[in-house]
Amino acid sequence: MSFLMLESLLSAFGPSAEAAALEGSKDFMKKLCDKYGIPTAKYQTFTNPDDAKAYVKEQGAPIVVKADGLAAGKGVVVAMKLSEAITAIDSMLVQGSFGSSGSLIIIEEFLEGEEVSFFALVDGETALPLESAQDHKRVGDGDTGPNTGGMGAYSPAPVLTKDLQLVVMETIILPTVKGMAAEGCKFIGVLYAGLMIEKKTGLPKLIEYNVRFGDPECQLLMMRLESDLAQALLAACRGQLGQVSLAWSSEPALVVVIRGGASTVAQEGQAHAVFCILKGIL
């Protein structure tokens, strides 16, 4: 839709269908990382289940199995045992649990560390950093139980220091923007980088991209943003982000989700939620 609106000379904030492959295809994202030296987990892609099983047996557990395409947040299995990885491979490649989204899978190394989200606005050539957030997906207290769409989040994320934010921009965000432009597929929109701050190095690696603000992280960013968001988005559409600076509240923001019944969450992997958004509580 963004492409059609651009063709009709209307301003549209958001990536083209081709550029949205950064989220829509993990294989596309991984290949971009390979080509432009963006740090990410080591990986291999597979369409044949026997080849995939042989690879995980060679690599050992823990290991991560991912459906290539969009799978409503359920297409990633962190397998702590080989048996879990084999089951995930069969589910995706043999049983077709995710349809065409799982007809190609990515098997990647398990990264130990702390996950964090970082956001940037992009106008095709320039990236304007936003802020960090940390989402917690497990349904139960103490980070237990199945994943949901998000049980709560806070911003900023203490693990992503100002120095590390600069590293993220220089080694991940900007190479992505330049790489997409070099591929003839300029990205305009929000880059939501899912990162792992690796325990053994203390440095960020890219886990995945979303090409949208994300929920509930967006609520946090909007609570802390003190500038006019509409003007920043319009500048991105016009290729003028280099002229924009944003002001942020130093106060933290927190989203807490009140969910529905546990059986519903377990079945659907989602939290039927009421949001409680707090600011300046830490």
Secondary structure, 3 states (H helix, E strand, C coil): CHHHHHHCCCCCCCCCCCCCHHHHCHHHHHHHHHHHCCCECCEEEECCHHHHHHHHHHHCCCEEEEECCCCCCCCEEEECCHHHHHHHHHHHHHCCCCHHHHCCEEEEECCCEEEEEEEEEEECCCEEEEEEEEEEEEEECCCEEEEEEEEEEEECCCCCCHHHHHHHHHHHHHHHHHHHHHCCCCCEEEEEEEEEEECCCCCEEEEEEECCCCCCHHHHHHHHECCCHHHHHHHHHCCCHHHCCCCECCCCEEEEEECCCHHHHHHHCCCCCEEEEEECCC
